Amino acid sequence: PRLQMELEALRSIYEGDVCFRELSPVSFQYRIGESGDPKAFLIEVSWPETYPQTAPVISMDAFFNNTISSAIKQSILDKLMVEVEANLGTAMTYTLFEYAKDNKEVFMENQPVNTVTSVSNSISIGTPDVPPSKKKEKKEQLSKTQKRKLADKTDNKGELPRGWNWVDVIK
């Protein structure tokens, strides 16, 4: 009966939430982050028969997560298990999903794959600075040193100048 109550609560809380999927009455997926967000990830929570006295099974094996390094997945699972320990005996699926949402940035701060690809993609476009710089200005107006650091990085690699020469040649 308690599981039934939690199930109904989850259904009503996440009704119309595109991130939430009920795979079965004891198994749920929640996507943390917008679709298309390179740092989005998917958590699957399944309830064993003895839940919530025992921990739910939390998995990140979904295909959606295949770009996330196994080390990151493991650290996310470890952090979620700490929450599980703290909430044993209570209905915690909602708590876990919300915890993951609140901590998405922390969970993914060491996820290298996507930052690298987005940088190289923007450089190979040809006029790299136009879309990203607009966005960056808003976020990073506070700190000029951050901008300088970014500029230094690209200069040291020599990627920026090469890109610009290439553009000039075409013009």
Salt bridges, closest charged atoms under 4 A:
GLU22 OE2 - ARG11 NH2 2.71
ASP37 OD2 - LYS104 NZ 2.74
GLU98 OE2 - LYS101 NZ 3.15
GLU105 OE2 - LYS104 NZ 3.37
